[in-house]
Amino acid sequence: EDVAQEVFIKFHRSYSPTSERASGWLHSAAVHSALNVIRGERRRAIRETTHALDPVQTRVESPERLVEQAEQRREVRRALSRLPQRTAALLMLRHSGLSYAEVATAMGMKVGNVGTLLRRGEEALRKEVNRATPE
C-alpha cells in the first residue's frame, strides 16, 4: 500500500492524468518501486544476519582494494548503460537477488525465458566490459 501511495503521489506531481503514457508510467513506476522495496528488505536482512554472525567485522580492506572495487563497479554500470534497457533491467533484477519467477513477473515474461535472456544479457555485458577495458 505504501508503494502504491508513493507512486500515485509521484505521478500526481509529474504527469497529467490525461497523458497517453499514464498507464505505462504507473505500471513501470509501481514495478520498480516494489522491486526497490524488496531489494532493500533483502539487503537489510543480509546485513543484519552478517552482523549477528560476525559482530567484530575483522576483515578490513586496503584503500587500494577499495578504490579498485569502486572502479570495477563504475565500469559495470557504464557497460550496463550501453545495453538495451530491458537487458540491463533483467540483469540488475537477478543480481539484486530476485528469483527467476520474481524476475519474470517484474519483466512481464515467462519464467522459462528468464534463464536464456540472462545468459544472453551476461554475455552482452561481458563483451561491453571487455570492449571498454582492453587488456
Secondary structure, 3 states (H helix, E strand, C coil): CHHHHHHHHHHHHHCCCCCCCHHHHHHHHHHHHHHHHHHHHHHHHHHHHHHHHCCCCCCCCCHHHHHHHHHHHHHHHHHHHHCCHHHHHHHHHHHCCCCHHHHHHHHCCCHHHHHHHHHHHHHHHHHHHHHHCCC
